[in-house]
Amino acid sequence: MFQLPSYAPDLNPQEGIWSMAKRDIGNLAAADLRQITRAVRRRLKQIHYRPDLVDGCPAGTGLVMDG
């Protein structure tokens, strides 16, 4: 077994999810924090219902998953 570095975003599957969310709201000209929060929640909910996208995030790290 190997030890992961303390900060390795390219090996963290969650970074793939956040990358997808940020890509879609990156150009949002929000009037306030509430609008940004709603946009992020909406995008995360959309991603949640796309298992193919979610499953691709661990695969994108190149790490082998046991199980």
Phi, psi and omega per residue, in radians:
M1 nan 2.496 -3.130
F2 -1.970 2.777 -3.130
Q3 -1.690 2.263 3.074
L4 -1.355 2.595 3.055
P5 -1.112 2.775 -3.073
S6 -1.104 -0.555 3.082
Y7 -2.337 1.893 -3.128
A8 -2.465 1.322 -3.067
P9 -1.058 -0.494 3.132
D10 -1.238 -0.255 3.103
L11 -1.824 0.066 -3.088
N12 -1.805 1.963 -3.123
P13 -1.018 -0.504 3.139
Q14 -1.121 -0.513 3.134
E15 -1.092 -0.558 3.096
G16 -1.139 -0.701 3.107
I17 -1.119 -0.852 -3.134
W18 -1.113 -0.614 3.113
S19 -1.083 -0.759 3.105
M20 -1.114 -0.736 -3.125
A21 -1.149 -0.776 -3.106
K22 -1.184 -0.604 -3.132
R23 -1.070 -0.669 -3.089
D24 -1.424 -0.390 -3.123
I25 -1.965 0.134 -3.074
G26 -1.052 -0.532 -3.115
N27 -1.805 0.257 3.136
L28 -1.202 2.191 3.066
A29 -1.704 1.416 -3.035
A30 -1.384 2.503 3.106
A31 -1.418 -0.497 -3.119
D32 -2.744 3.037 -3.108
L33 -1.098 -0.590 -3.137
R34 -1.077 -0.696 3.129
Q35 -1.154 -0.703 3.088
I36 -1.118 -0.776 3.139
T37 -1.039 -0.776 3.128
R38 -1.095 -0.724 -3.134
A39 -1.137 -0.736 3.127
V40 -1.143 -0.802 3.131
R41 -1.070 -0.738 3.133
R42 -1.071 -0.785 -3.127
R43 -1.179 -0.716 3.107
L44 -1.114 -0.620 3.099
K45 -1.157 -0.716 3.092
Q46 -1.077 -0.751 3.129
I47 -1.137 -0.694 -3.133
H48 -0.978 -0.641 -3.116
Y49 -1.541 0.198 3.059
R50 -2.106 1.402 -3.083
P51 -1.020 -0.471 3.109
D52 -1.122 -0.648 3.087
L53 -1.202 -0.779 -3.121
V54 -1.122 -0.763 -3.140
D55 -1.146 -0.451 -3.136
G56 -1.295 -0.358 -3.101
C57 -1.167 -0.848 3.064
P58 -1.130 -0.618 3.120
A59 -1.122 -0.569 3.135
G60 -1.183 -0.302 3.137
T61 -1.367 -0.395 -3.080
G62 1.452 0.000 3.105
L63 -1.411 2.585 3.119
V64 -1.579 2.224 -3.137
M65 -1.681 2.195 3.058
D66 -1.456 2.538 3.037
G67 2.183 nan nan
